[in-house]
Amino acid sequence: MKIISFTEARNGLKSVLDRVVNDADCTVITRQGASKRTNK
């Protein structure tokens, strides 16, 4: 799993999506100041 910032994802969205598809892996996009959510 890869963790990247919102800015990085926005600036390179095509390459981020290509990497997710090609690697068959998850990518988490974080945003500064965002509240943390948990799945229950």
PQR file with spaces between the fields and no chain letter, atoms N, CA, C, O and H, PARSE charges and radii, in Angstrom:
ATOM       1  N    MET     1       0.840   -1.169    0.000 -0.4000 1.5000
ATOM       2  CA   MET     1       0.000    0.000    0.000 -0.0000 2.0000
ATOM       3  C    MET     1       0.887    1.234    0.000  0.5500 1.7000
ATOM       4  O    MET     1       1.902    1.295    0.695 -0.5500 1.4000
ATOM       5  N    LYS     2       0.485    2.205   -0.788 -0.4000 1.5000
ATOM       6  CA   LYS     2       1.227    3.458   -0.880 -0.0000 2.0000
ATOM       7  C    LYS     2       0.368    4.564   -0.284  0.5500 1.7000
ATOM       8  O    LYS     2      -0.848    4.580   -0.476 -0.5500 1.4000
ATOM       9  H    LYS     2      -0.339    2.156   -1.353  0.4000 1.0000
ATOM      10  N    ILE     3       0.991    5.484    0.435 -0.4000 1.5000
ATOM      11  CA   ILE     3       0.301    6.627    1.016 -0.0000 2.0000
ATOM      12  C    ILE     3       0.881    7.886    0.393  0.5500 1.7000
ATOM      13  O    ILE     3       2.089    8.117    0.437 -0.5500 1.4000
ATOM      14  H    ILE     3       1.979    5.471    0.591  0.4000 1.0000
ATOM      15  N    ILE     4      -0.008    8.711   -0.197 -0.4000 1.5000
ATOM      16  CA   ILE     4       0.444    9.943   -0.836 -0.0000 2.0000
ATOM      17  C    ILE     4      -0.445   11.101   -0.396  0.5500 1.7000
ATOM      18  O    ILE     4      -1.566   10.896    0.069 -0.5500 1.4000
ATOM      19  H    ILE     4      -0.990    8.524   -0.233  0.4000 1.0000
ATOM      20  N    SER     5       0.061   12.299   -0.548 -0.4000 1.5000
ATOM      21  CA   SER     5      -0.709   13.486   -0.184 -0.0000 2.0000
ATOM      22  C    SER     5      -1.721   13.822   -1.283  0.5500 1.7000
ATOM      23  O    SER     5      -1.588   13.395   -2.430 -0.5500 1.4000
ATOM      24  H    SER     5       0.972   12.466   -0.926  0.4000 1.0000
ATOM      25  N    PHE     6      -2.724   14.591   -0.901 -0.4000 1.5000
ATOM      26  CA   PHE     6      -3.728   15.050   -1.860 -0.0000 2.0000
ATOM      27  C    PHE     6      -3.061   15.836   -2.983  0.5500 1.7000
ATOM      28  O    PHE     6      -3.409   15.671   -4.152 -0.5500 1.4000
ATOM      29  H    PHE     6      -2.832   14.938    0.030  0.4000 1.0000
ATOM      30  N    THR     7      -2.107   16.685   -2.630 -0.4000 1.5000
ATOM      31  CA   THR     7      -1.414   17.501   -3.628 -0.0000 2.0000
ATOM      32  C    THR     7      -0.669   16.628   -4.625  0.5500 1.7000
ATOM      33  O    THR     7      -0.716   16.872   -5.831 -0.5500 1.4000
ATOM      34  H    THR     7      -1.824   16.819   -1.680  0.4000 1.0000
ATOM      35  N    GLU     8       0.015   15.616   -4.123 -0.4000 1.5000
ATOM      36  CA   GLU     8       0.735   14.702   -5.019 -0.0000 2.0000
ATOM      37  C    GLU     8      -0.237   13.973   -5.942  0.5500 1.7000
ATOM      38  O    GLU     8       0.032   13.809   -7.132 -0.5500 1.4000
ATOM      39  H    GLU     8       0.053   15.418   -3.144  0.4000 1.0000
ATOM      40  N    ALA     9      -1.363   13.538   -5.390 -0.4000 1.5000
ATOM      41  CA   ALA     9      -2.368   12.832   -6.199 -0.0000 2.0000
ATOM      42  C    ALA     9      -2.952   13.767   -7.259  0.5500 1.7000
ATOM      43  O    ALA     9      -3.124   13.374   -8.413 -0.5500 1.4000
ATOM      44  H    ALA     9      -1.582   13.671   -4.423  0.4000 1.0000
ATOM      45  N    ARG    10      -3.250   14.984   -6.868 -0.4000 1.5000
ATOM      46  CA   ARG    10      -3.833   15.952   -7.809 -0.0000 2.0000
ATOM      47  C    ARG    10      -2.860   16.280   -8.928  0.5500 1.7000
ATOM      48  O    ARG    10      -3.250   16.362  -10.093 -0.5500 1.4000
ATOM      49  H    ARG    10      -3.110   15.303   -5.930  0.4000 1.0000
ATOM      50  N    ASN    11      -1.597   16.467   -8.578 -0.4000 1.5000
ATOM      51  CA   ASN    11      -0.595   16.854   -9.576 -0.0000 2.0000
ATOM      52  C    ASN    11      -0.243   15.726  -10.535  0.5500 1.7000
ATOM      53  O    ASN    11       0.197   15.980  -11.656 -0.5500 1.4000
ATOM      54  H    ASN    11      -1.281   16.401   -7.631  0.4000 1.0000
ATOM      55  N    GLY    12      -0.432   14.487  -10.107 -0.4000 1.5000
ATOM      56  CA   GLY    12      -0.076   13.364  -10.981 -0.0000 2.0000
ATOM      57  C    GLY    12      -1.153   12.309  -11.019  0.5500 1.7000
ATOM      58  O    GLY    12      -0.856   11.118  -10.938 -0.5500 1.4000
ATOM      59  H    GLY    12      -0.789   14.280   -9.196  0.4000 1.0000
ATOM      60  N    LEU    13      -2.410   12.728  -11.143 -0.4000 1.5000
ATOM      61  CA   LEU    13      -3.531   11.790  -11.045 -0.0000 2.0000
ATOM      62  C    LEU    13      -3.418   10.633  -12.031  0.5500 1.7000
ATOM      63  O    LEU    13      -3.651    9.482  -11.661 -0.5500 1.4000
ATOM      64  H    LEU    13      -2.651   13.696  -11.209  0.4000 1.0000
ATOM      65  N    LYS    14      -3.069   10.918  -13.259 -0.4000 1.5000
ATOM      66  CA   LYS    14      -2.965    9.844  -14.259 -0.0000 2.0000
ATOM      67  C    LYS    14      -1.935    8.807  -13.840  0.5500 1.7000
ATOM      68  O    LYS    14      -2.207    7.608  -13.906 -0.5500 1.4000
ATOM      69  H    LYS    14      -2.880   11.853  -13.560  0.4000 1.0000
ATOM      70  N    SER    15      -0.774    9.241  -13.417 -0.4000 1.5000
ATOM      71  CA   SER    15       0.264    8.283  -13.028 -0.0000 2.0000
ATOM      72  C    SER    15      -0.108    7.544  -11.747  0.5500 1.7000
ATOM      73  O    SER    15       0.230    6.370  -11.591 -0.5500 1.4000
ATOM      74  H    SER    15      -0.554   10.214  -13.364  0.4000 1.0000
ATOM      75  N    VAL    16      -0.799    8.217  -10.831 -0.4000 1.5000
ATOM      76  CA   VAL    16      -1.252    7.544   -9.609 -0.0000 2.0000
ATOM      77  C    VAL    16      -2.230    6.435   -9.962  0.5500 1.7000
ATOM      78  O    VAL    16      -2.104    5.313   -9.473 -0.5500 1.4000
ATOM      79  H    VAL    16      -1.074    9.170  -10.957  0.4000 1.0000
ATOM      80  N    LEU    17      -3.205    6.745  -10.812 -0.4000 1.5000
ATOM      81  CA   LEU    17      -4.183    5.728  -11.202 -0.0000 2.0000
ATOM      82  C    LEU    17      -3.546    4.598  -12.003  0.5500 1.7000
ATOM      83  O    LEU    17      -3.892    3.432  -11.814 -0.5500 1.4000
ATOM      84  H    LEU    17      -3.307    7.657  -11.209  0.4000 1.0000
ATOM      85  N    ASP    18      -2.620    4.932  -12.893 -0.4000 1.5000
ATOM      86  CA   ASP    18      -1.908    3.898  -13.659 -0.0000 2.0000
ATOM      87  C    ASP    18      -1.151    2.967  -12.717  0.5500 1.7000
ATOM      88  O    ASP    18      -1.161    1.751  -12.905 -0.5500 1.4000
ATOM      89  H    ASP    18      -2.339    5.879  -13.047  0.4000 1.0000
ATOM      90  N    ARG    19      -0.499    3.532  -11.710 -0.4000 1.5000
ATOM      91  CA   ARG    19       0.263    2.720  -10.759 -0.0000 2.0000
ATOM      92  C    ARG    19      -0.657    1.793   -9.969  0.5500 1.7000
ATOM      93  O    ARG    19      -0.316    0.632   -9.745 -0.5500 1.4000
ATOM      94  H    ARG    19      -0.491    4.520  -11.558  0.4000 1.0000
ATOM      95  N    VAL    20      -1.817    2.290   -9.544 -0.4000 1.5000
ATOM      96  CA   VAL    20      -2.778    1.458   -8.810 -0.0000 2.0000
ATOM      97  C    VAL    20      -3.226    0.276   -9.666  0.5500 1.7000
ATOM      98  O    VAL    20      -3.279   -0.858   -9.191 -0.5500 1.4000
ATOM      99  H    VAL    20      -2.094    3.233   -9.726  0.4000 1.0000
ATOM     100  N    VAL    21      -3.545    0.549  -10.925 -0.4000 1.5000
ATOM     101  CA   VAL    21      -4.011   -0.512  -11.815 -0.0000 2.0000
ATOM     102  C    VAL    21      -2.889   -1.500  -12.132  0.5500 1.7000
ATOM     103  O    VAL    21      -3.088   -2.713  -12.050 -0.5500 1.4000
ATOM     104  H    VAL    21      -3.502    1.470  -11.311  0.4000 1.0000
ATOM     105  N    ASN    22      -1.731   -0.995  -12.487 -0.4000 1.5000
ATOM     106  CA   ASN    22      -0.622   -1.865  -12.882 -0.0000 2.0000
ATOM     107  C    ASN    22      -0.080   -2.701  -11.732  0.5500 1.7000
ATOM     108  O    ASN    22       0.319   -3.849  -11.929 -0.5500 1.4000
ATOM     109  H    ASN    22      -1.570   -0.011  -12.554  0.4000 1.0000
ATOM     110  N    ASP    23      -0.065   -2.130  -10.531 -0.4000 1.5000
ATOM     111  CA   ASP    23       0.473   -2.846   -9.367 -0.0000 2.0000
ATOM     112  C    ASP    23      -0.592   -3.661   -8.641  0.5500 1.7000
ATOM     113  O    ASP    23      -0.268   -4.465   -7.767 -0.5500 1.4000
ATOM     114  H    ASP    23      -0.389   -1.198  -10.370  0.4000 1.0000
ATOM     115  N    ALA    24      -1.870   -3.458   -8.999 -0.4000 1.5000
ATOM     116  CA   ALA    24      -2.982   -4.116   -8.309 -0.0000 2.0000
ATOM     117  C    ALA    24      -2.842   -3.916   -6.806  0.5500 1.7000
ATOM     118  O    ALA    24      -2.943   -4.864   -6.028 -0.5500 1.4000
ATOM     119  H    ALA    24      -2.133   -2.805   -9.710  0.4000 1.0000
ATOM     120  N    ASP    25      -2.609   -2.668   -6.412 -0.4000 1.5000
ATOM     121  CA   ASP    25      -2.369   -2.333   -5.018 -0.0000 2.0000
ATOM     122  C    ASP    25      -3.235   -1.145   -4.626  0.5500 1.7000
ATOM     123  O    ASP    25      -3.790   -0.460   -5.485 -0.5500 1.4000
ATOM     124  H    ASP    25      -2.527   -1.898   -7.045  0.4000 1.0000
ATOM     125  N    CYS    26      -3.346   -0.908   -3.341 -0.4000 1.5000
ATOM     126  CA   CYS    26      -4.127    0.217   -2.818 -0.0000 2.0000
ATOM     127  C    CYS    26      -3.236    1.438   -2.651  0.5500 1.7000
ATOM     128  O    CYS    26      -2.043    1.324   -2.370 -0.5500 1.4000
ATOM     129  H    CYS    26      -2.895   -1.464   -2.643  0.4000 1.0000
ATOM     130  N    THR    27      -3.839    2.604   -2.830 -0.4000 1.5000
ATOM     131  CA   THR    27      -3.174    3.867   -2.548 -0.0000 2.0000
ATOM     132  C    THR    27      -4.097    4.694   -1.669  0.5500 1.7000
ATOM     133  O    THR    27      -5.270    4.886   -1.988 -0.5500 1.4000
ATOM     134  H    THR    27      -4.808    2.696   -3.059  0.4000 1.0000
ATOM     135  N    VAL    28      -3.555    5.182   -0.558 -0.4000 1.5000
ATOM     136  CA   VAL    28      -4.310    6.038    0.350 -0.0000 2.0000
ATOM     137  C    VAL    28      -3.902    7.472    0.079  0.5500 1.7000
ATOM     138  O    VAL    28      -2.714    7.794    0.052 -0.5500 1.4000
ATOM     139  H    VAL    28      -2.601    5.026   -0.299  0.4000 1.0000
ATOM     140  N    ILE    29      -4.893    8.334   -0.123 -0.4000 1.5000
ATOM     141  CA   ILE    29      -4.636    9.754   -0.366 -0.0000 2.0000
ATOM     142  C    ILE    29      -5.014   10.512    0.894  0.5500 1.7000
ATOM     143  O    ILE    29      -6.155   10.453    1.351 -0.5500 1.4000
ATOM     144  H    ILE    29      -5.857    8.072   -0.100  0.4000 1.0000
ATOM     145  N    THR    30      -4.046   11.224    1.447 -0.4000 1.5000
ATOM     146  CA   THR    30      -4.269   11.961    2.684 -0.0000 2.0000
ATOM     147  C    THR    30      -4.406   13.443    2.412  0.5500 1.7000
ATOM     148  O    THR    30      -3.928   13.957    1.400 -0.5500 1.4000
ATOM     149  H    THR    30      -3.118   11.272    1.076  0.4000 1.0000
ATOM     150  N    ARG    31      -5.064   14.116    3.332 -0.4000 1.5000
ATOM     151  CA   ARG    31      -5.235   15.551    3.206 -0.0000 2.0000
ATOM     152  C    ARG    31      -4.934   16.190    4.550  0.5500 1.7000
ATOM     153  O    ARG    31      -5.472   15.770    5.575 -0.5500 1.4000
ATOM     154  H    ARG    31      -5.452   13.698    4.154  0.4000 1.0000
ATOM     155  N    GLN    32      -4.088   17.190    4.551 -0.4000 1.5000
ATOM     156  CA   GLN    32      -3.701   17.864    5.779 -0.0000 2.0000
ATOM     157  C    GLN    32      -4.928   18.481    6.444  0.5500 1.7000
ATOM     158  O    GLN    32      -5.732   19.142    5.786 -0.5500 1.4000
ATOM     159  H    GLN    32      -3.651   17.531    3.719  0.4000 1.0000
ATOM     160  N    GLY    33      -5.067   18.263    7.737 -0.4000 1.5000
ATOM     161  CA   GLY    33      -6.161   18.844    8.487 -0.0000 2.0000
ATOM     162  C    GLY    33      -7.475   18.093    8.382  0.5500 1.7000
ATOM     163  O    GLY    33      -8.471   18.511    8.971 -0.5500 1.4000
ATOM     164  H    GLY    33      -4.414   17.726    8.271  0.4000 1.0000
ATOM     165  N    ALA    34      -7.495   16.997    7.648 -0.4000 1.5000
ATOM     166  CA   ALA    34      -8.727   16.221    7.510 -0.0000 2.0000
ATOM     167  C    ALA    34      -8.955   15.408    8.775  0.5500 1.7000
ATOM     168  O    ALA    34      -8.007   14.920    9.390 -0.5500 1.4000
ATOM     169  H    ALA    34      -6.685   16.657    7.170  0.4000 1.0000
ATOM     170  N    SER    35     -10.214   15.265    9.157 -0.4000 1.5000
ATOM     171  CA   SER    35     -10.526   14.464   10.327 -0.0000 2.0000
ATOM     172  C    SER    35     -10.291   13.002   10.001  0.5500 1.7000
ATOM     173  O    SER    35     -10.470   12.569    8.862 -0.5500 1.4000
ATOM     174  H    SER    35     -10.984   15.661    8.657  0.4000 1.0000
ATOM     175  N    LYS    36      -9.892   12.251   11.004 -0.4000 1.5000
ATOM     176  CA   LYS    36      -9.639   10.820   10.797 -0.0000 2.0000
ATOM     177  C    LYS    36     -10.940   10.068   10.905  0.5500 1.7000
ATOM     178  O    LYS    36     -11.732   10.293   11.820 -0.5500 1.4000
ATOM     179  H    LYS    36      -9.747   12.602   11.929  0.4000 1.0000
ATOM     180  N    ARG    37     -11.157    9.158    9.949 -0.4000 1.5000
ATOM     181  CA   ARG    37     -12.348    8.337    9.941 -0.0000 2.0000
ATOM     182  C    ARG    37     -11.959    6.895   10.168  0.5500 1.7000
ATOM     183  O    ARG    37     -10.911    6.443    9.706 -0.5500 1.4000
ATOM     184  H    ARG    37     -10.514    8.975    9.206  0.4000 1.0000
ATOM     185  N    THR    38     -12.787    6.189   10.864 -0.4000 1.5000
ATOM     186  CA   THR    38     -12.553    4.757   11.053 -0.0000 2.0000
ATOM     187  C    THR    38     -13.762    4.012   10.574  0.5500 1.7000
ATOM     188  O    THR    38     -14.892    4.479   10.715 -0.5500 1.4000
ATOM     189  H    THR    38     -13.639    6.556   11.239  0.4000 1.0000
ATOM     190  N    ASN    39     -13.527    2.853   10.005 -0.4000 1.5000
ATOM     191  CA   ASN    39     -14.624    1.975    9.582 -0.0000 2.0000
ATOM     192  C    ASN    39     -14.939    1.033   10.707  0.5500 1.7000
ATOM     193  O    ASN    39     -14.045    0.374   11.238 -0.5500 1.4000
ATOM     194  H    ASN    39     -12.609    2.474    9.890  0.4000 1.0000
ATOM     195  N    LYS    40     -16.192    0.958   11.079 -0.4000 1.5000
ATOM     196  CA   LYS    40     -16.588    0.068   12.173 -0.0000 2.0000
ATOM     197  C    LYS    40     -17.483   -1.019   11.666  0.5500 1.7000
ATOM     198  O    LYS    40     -17.921   -1.869   12.441 -0.5500 1.4000
ATOM     199  H    LYS    40     -16.918    1.493   10.647  0.4000 1.0000
